[in-house]
């Protein structure tokens, strides 16, 4: 997920560069109409996918095993997000708004899918004491420290 996020960032930089070159007159001014493609790559492909990838690896695993819970939902979110970006970019590039809407729906479903995956892994420490020494003891007892 993280490597794909960096690919989206590079694609966003490239399209953004071309949009700016069109704005200052070095390329066709029609490049300015491709601004939504730049926004999609950077906002969804990079800014949404990077935290999803980091959270996938960073959130606590279940028990002593190496299981991350329902990984199929995380990988489904990965596929849906990238499909959503590609569909929306294609819809904008080829003037097909229906395809763009399908891309947005896929992006929304990817967020739901990742939430289904990640939510059980989010843990709350109940009755957290105020004393630092007691906090360290409690975390050590849970195997966190």
BAFI-3210 file (N, C-alpha, C; in Angstrom, 3 decimals, decimal comma, padded with zeros to 6 digits):
// residues 145
n [1|2|3|4|5|6|7|8|9|10|11|12|13|14|15|16|17|18|19|20|21|22|23|24|25|26|27|28|29|30|31|32|33|34|35|36|37|38|39|40|41|42|43|44|45|46|47|48|49|50|51|52|53|54|55|56|57|58|59|60|61|62|63|64|65|66|67|68|69|70|71|72|73|74|75|76|77|78|79|80|81|82|83|84|85|86|87|88|89|90|91|92|93|94|95|96|97|98|99|100|101|102|103|104|105|106|107|108|109|110|111|112|113|114|115|116|117|118|119|120|121|122|123|124|125|126|127|128|129|130|131|132|133|134|135|136|137|138|139|140|141|142|143|144|145]
n.u [000,810|001,928|004,012|002,548|001,163|003,237|003,721|001,369|001,763|003,980|002,796|000,851|002,488|003,656|001,420|000,536|002,745|002,572|000,099|000,728|002,662|001,042|-000,498|001,278|001,838|003,685|002,905|-000,058|-002,978|-005,080|-004,282|-004,911|-007,456|-007,057|-006,633|-008,347|-007,461|-004,867|-005,488|-006,910|-004,937|-003,114|-004,654|-006,385|-005,016|-002,472|-002,646|-004,723|-004,158|-001,586|-001,778|-003,523|-001,943|000,154|-001,261|-002,176|000,124|000,949|-001,022|-001,980|-001,483|-003,477|-003,427|-000,865|-000,098|000,676|-001,407|-003,429|-006,077|-008,998|-007,682|-008,444|-010,321|-008,736|-007,040|-008,995|-009,878|-007,593|-007,542|-010,043|-009,697|-007,587|-008,774|-010,903|-009,556|-008,348|-010,634|-011,975|-010,053|-009,877|-012,513|-012,543|-010,486|-011,436|-013,891|-016,163|-018,510|-020,074|-018,412|-016,563|-018,145|-018,605|-016,015|-015,763|-017,627|-016,396|-014,147|-015,318|-016,372|-013,975|-012,977|-014,875|-014,440|-011,795|-012,176|-013,764|-011,854|-009,819|-010,979|-011,500|-008,894|-008,154|-007,383|-008,421|-007,212|-008,399|-009,498|-007,191|-004,484|-003,203|-000,629|002,658|004,361|002,563|001,215|003,247|003,641|001,139|001,059|003,231|002,267|000,316|001,800|002,605|004,732]
n.v [-001,195|001,240|001,645|001,840|004,161|006,024|005,860|006,996|009,568|010,405|010,324|012,274|014,527|014,723|015,210|017,564|019,217|019,371|020,656|023,145|024,020|024,358|026,421|028,596|028,956|027,427|024,997|023,618|025,460|023,845|021,908|022,772|021,889|019,408|019,426|018,174|015,519|015,609|016,329|014,051|011,999|012,946|013,608|011,377|009,031|009,318|010,741|009,411|006,712|006,266|006,617|004,456|002,261|002,503|002,244|-000,357|-001,887|-000,896|-000,921|-002,769|-006,323|-009,344|-011,203|-013,688|-014,645|-013,883|-012,648|-010,307|-009,949|-009,576|-009,616|-009,668|-007,674|-005,401|-005,678|-005,677|-003,048|-001,742|-002,538|-001,501|001,259|001,945|001,172|002,971|005,454|005,154|004,799|007,274|009,105|008,240|008,791|011,602|012,237|011,258|012,410|011,169|011,230|009,374|007,169|008,381|008,829|006,190|005,603|007,232|005,999|003,509|004,378|005,317|002,878|001,594|002,951|002,205|-000,570|-000,702|000,361|-001,634|-003,621|-002,448|-001,470|-003,462|-003,811|-001,563|-000,492|000,209|001,458|000,617|002,331|003,973|004,691|007,611|007,746|007,461|005,253|003,198|003,084|002,151|-000,388|-001,560|-001,583|-003,259|-005,617|-006,244|-006,870|-004,912|-003,241]
n.w [000,000|000,775|-001,064|-003,426|-002,853|-003,010|-005,758|-006,717|-005,719|-007,244|-009,816|-009,403|-008,972|-011,521|-013,227|-012,012|-012,523|-015,335|-015,553|-014,388|-016,228|-018,427|-017,462|-017,280|-019,902|-021,342|-022,226|-023,759|-022,892|-022,270|-020,534|-018,035|-017,563|-016,605|-013,928|-011,928|-012,161|-011,176|-008,523|-007,711|-007,832|-005,897|-003,577|-003,046|-003,964|-002,798|-000,229|001,091|000,805|001,869|004,793|005,243|004,522|006,372|008,773|008,488|008,917|011,377|013,425|016,367|016,490|016,739|019,673|020,454|018,038|014,566|013,348|011,628|011,767|009,824|007,026|004,392|004,038|004,243|002,020|000,087|000,379|-000,506|-003,239|-004,090|-003,609|-005,372|-007,780|-007,738|-007,965|-010,488|-012,119|-011,725|-012,634|-015,290|-016,070|-015,910|-017,721|-020,167|-020,427|-019,273|-017,142|-015,704|-015,303|-013,654|-011,377|-010,596|-009,847|-007,579|-005,914|-005,573|-004,169|-001,791|-000,842|-000,393|001,830|003,751|003,785|004,731|007,262|008,434|008,560|010,220|012,603|014,700|015,579|016,897|020,022|023,355|026,356|029,357|032,282|032,848|034,870|036,644|037,531|036,434|036,863|037,472|035,057|033,359|034,520|034,033|031,225|030,732|031,840|030,002|027,876|026,161|026,601]
ca.u [000,000|002,769|004,716|001,564|000,898|004,322|003,491|000,327|002,380|004,763|001,855|000,254|003,484|003,809|000,243|000,571|003,764|002,025|-000,949|001,388|003,285|-000,050|-000,966|002,199|001,915|004,703|002,143|-001,421|-003,790|-006,045|-003,790|-005,560|-008,659|-006,629|-006,404|-008,968|-006,634|-003,802|-006,083|-007,228|-003,710|-002,479|-005,553|-006,858|-003,984|-001,354|-003,010|-005,597|-003,578|-000,424|-002,173|-004,085|-000,829|000,873|-002,133|-002,220|001,307|001,229|-002,012|-001,608|-001,982|-004,273|-002,815|000,550|000,142|000,992|-002,599|-003,900|-007,531|-009,579|-006,816|-009,111|-010,956|-007,679|-006,618|-010,138|-009,823|-006,477|-007,986|-011,129|-009,167|-006,857|-009,771|-011,630|-008,712|-008,203|-011,916|-012,267|-009,096|-010,330|-013,737|-012,186|-009,648|-012,189|-015,183|-017,216|-018,812|-020,608|-017,254|-016,018|-019,003|-018,287|-014,744|-016,009|-018,305|-015,358|-013,323|-016,106|-016,407|-012,649|-012,887|-015,680|-013,754|-010,645|-012,691|-014,157|-010,614|-008,980|-011,653|-011,245|-007,502|-007,984|-007,567|-008,514|-006,734|-009,440|-009,122|-005,782|-004,105|-002,473|000,756|003,471|004,873|001,446|000,960|004,280|003,359|-000,037|001,445|004,099|001,414|-000,412|002,754|002,799|006,092]
ca.v [000,000|002,431|001,828|002,328|005,561|006,826|005,929|008,010|010,875|010,745|010,633|013,567|015,562|014,851|015,893|018,928|019,938|019,654|021,668|024,437|024,418|024,875|027,691|029,690|029,113|026,600|023,917|024,014|025,841|022,786|021,102|023,250|021,077|018,136|019,642|017,128|014,310|015,886|016,287|012,653|011,254|013,395|013,573|010,029|008,029|009,496|011,152|008,427|005,371|006,168|006,270|003,110|001,319|002,592|001,681|-001,811|-002,477|-000,331|-001,270|-004,005|-007,606|-010,086|-012,290|-014,012|-014,942|-012,764|-012,330|-008,919|-009,972|-009,817|-008,948|-009,574|-006,354|-004,414|-005,795|-005,208|-001,581|-001,368|-002,691|-000,559|002,622|002,132|001,120|004,236|006,522|004,923|005,078|008,707|009,747|007,915|009,535|013,003|012,331|010,957|013,088|010,207|011,476|008,174|006,385|009,104|008,563|004,820|005,697|007,787|004,958|002,536|005,010|005,282|001,490|001,242|003,487|001,330|-001,857|-000,575|000,557|-002,960|-004,327|-001,826|-001,133|-004,420|-003,729|-000,357|-000,888|001,270|001,037|000,977|002,787|004,355|005,443|008,851|007,552|006,930|003,929|002,261|002,948|001,258|-001,741|-002,065|-001,871|-004,437|-006,778|-006,548|-007,231|-003,792|-002,751]
ca.w [000,000|000,883|-002,340|-004,396|-002,503|-003,587|-007,207|-006,914|-005,475|-008,439|-010,898|-009,074|-009,248|-012,971|-013,772|-011,484|-013,286|-016,666|-015,377|-014,191|-017,495|-019,246|-016,899|-017,597|-021,347|-021,988|-022,853|-024,093|-021,734|-021,981|-019,413|-016,822|-017,353|-015,993|-012,498|-011,099|-012,192|-010,210|-007,187|-007,416|-007,537|-004,658|-002,425|-002,742|-004,175|-001,866|001,122|001,722|000,777|002,756|006,165|005,276|004,515|007,646|009,808|008,303|009,544|012,691|014,446|017,070|015,992|017,709|020,421|020,285|016,628|013,685|012,577|011,608|011,662|008,501|006,048|003,091|003,965|003,990|000,621|-000,701|000,420|-001,390|-004,629|-004,365|-003,659|-006,624|-008,849|-007,695|-008,518|-011,933|-012,776|-011,723|-013,543|-016,646|-016,338|-016,161|-018,918|-021,385|-020,401|-018,948|-015,732|-015,049|-014,870|-012,509|-010,217|-010,167|-009,139|-006,243|-005,132|-005,202|-003,132|-000,554|-000,381|000,128|003,193|004,606|003,888|005,627|008,622|008,924|008,894|011,246|013,851|015,790|016,022|017,704|021,420|024,352|027,667|030,313|033,624|032,821|036,073|036,406|037,953|035,332|037,217|037,335|033,620|032,830|035,006|033,339|029,850|030,763|032,108|028,768|026,829|025,243|026,849]
c.u [000,855|003,499|003,767|001,212|001,983|004,199|002,415|000,887|003,195|003,863|001,196|001,205|003,633|002,633|000,198|001,582|003,230|000,919|-000,321|002,067|002,233|-000,535|-000,041|002,448|002,971|004,091|000,753|-002,195|-004,841|-005,577|-004,448|-006,824|-008,331|-006,314|-007,099|-008,184|-005,500|-004,333|-006,390|-005,988|-003,136|-003,403|-005,980|-005,751|-002,859|-001,849|-003,931|-004,917|-002,377|-000,834|-002,806|-002,971|-000,062|000,032|-002,200|-001,051|001,475|000,238|-001,658|-002,234|-002,753|-003,444|-001,341|000,895|000,406|-000,223|-002,989|-005,420|-007,968|-008,801|-007,493|-009,824|-009,926|-007,242|-007,755|-010,186|-008,736|-006,911|-009,074|-010,629|-008,445|-007,782|-010,543|-010,843|-008,602|-009,504|-012,210|-011,326|-009,503|-011,592|-013,473|-011,438|-010,451|-013,584|-016,352|-017,579|-019,369|-019,483|-016,617|-016,824|-018,765|-016,963|-014,911|-016,716|-017,295|-014,460|-014,040|-016,151|-015,054|-012,477|-013,693|-014,988|-012,562|-011,091|-013,126|-012,923|-009,956|-009,675|-011,432|-009,815|-007,217|-008,324|-007,636|-008,026|-007,732|-008,821|-007,638|-005,438|-003,295|-000,992|001,546|003,976|003,779|001,098|001,966|004,044|002,184|000,289|002,329|003,283|000,637|000,515|003,001|004,188|006,919]
c.v [001,262|002,691|002,350|003,783|006,466|006,916|006,960|009,412|011,315|011,103|011,987|014,719|015,789|015,606|017,333|019,794|020,317|020,706|023,050|024,928|024,943|026,226|028,846|029,832|028,279|025,380|024,446|024,384|024,787|021,866|021,521|022,440|019,732|018,287|018,591|015,809|014,453|015,755|014,844|011,857|011,643|013,204|012,157|008,991|008,114|009,700|010,158|007,061|005,217|005,878|004,885|002,070|001,319|001,968|000,164|-002,481|-002,051|-000,744|-002,606|-005,240|-008,300|-011,181|-012,485|-014,303|-013,690|-012,301|-010,854|-008,871|-010,261|-009,048|-008,794|-008,229|-005,261|-004,472|-005,420|-003,688|-001,063|-001,431|-001,685|000,879|002,874|002,058|002,436|005,388|006,369|005,234|006,571|009,466|009,476|008,664|010,994|013,128|012,148|011,558|012,151|010,340|010,254|007,294|007,052|008,869|007,146|004,784|006,230|006,766|003,910|003,096|005,001|003,870|001,045|001,758|002,629|-000,008|-001,778|-000,353|-000,774|-003,753|-003,751|-001,652|-002,163|-004,359|-002,489|-000,726|000,342|000,703|001,554|001,417|003,136|005,172|006,682|008,727|006,865|005,511|002,870|002,036|001,985|-000,187|-002,359|-002,426|-003,106|-005,700|-007,198|-006,924|-006,131|-003,211|-003,815]
c.w [000,000|-000,434|-003,413|-004,115|-003,078|-005,109|-007,536|-006,696|-006,686|-009,614|-010,658|-009,326|-010,749|-013,575|-013,272|-012,211|-014,668|-016,601|-015,209|-015,467|-018,467|-018,761|-017,257|-019,095|-022,045|-022,669|-023,156|-022,828|-021,374|-020,847|-018,110|-016,522|-016,705|-014,502|-011,621|-011,095|-011,182|-008,778|-006,787|-007,036|-006,177|-003,453|-002,063|-002,858|-003,169|-000,437|001,820|001,820|001,712|004,205|006,278|005,322|005,819|008,762|009,705|009,014|010,994|013,776|015,089|016,431|017,101|018,351|020,140|018,832|015,824|012,896|012,714|011,484|010,245|007,430|004,694|002,938|003,682|002,532|-000,327|-000,751|-000,507|-002,858|-004,981|-004,467|-004,976|-007,832|-008,904|-008,285|-010,029|-012,665|-012,820|-012,653|-014,992|-017,021|-016,645|-017,483|-020,199|-021,393|-020,154|-017,462|-015,002|-014,524|-013,647|-011,243|-009,698|-009,408|-007,730|-005,342|-004,674|-004,100|-001,785|000,026|000,165|001,558|004,164|004,833|004,835|007,068|009,234|009,327|010,150|012,592|014,960|016,334|016,861|019,140|022,312|025,674|028,695|031,636|033,720|034,067|035,710|036,751|036,836|035,621|037,060|035,862|033,009|033,259|034,258|031,891|029,780|030,997|030,865|027,621|025,823|025,399|027,481]
res [x|x|x|x|x|x|x|x|x|x|x|x|x|x|x|x|x|x|x|x|x|x|x|x|x|x|x|x|x|x|x|x|x|x|x|x|x|x|x|x|x|x|x|x|x|x|x|x|x|x|x|x|x|x|x|x|x|x|x|x|x|x|x|x|x|x|x|x|x|x|x|x|x|x|x|x|x|x|x|x|x|x|x|x|x|x|x|x|x|x|x|x|x|x|x|x|x|x|x|x|x|x|x|x|x|x|x|x|x|x|x|x|x|x|x|x|x|x|x|x|x|x|x|x|x|x|x|x|x|x|x|x|x|x|x|x|x|x|x|x|x|x|x|x|x]
***
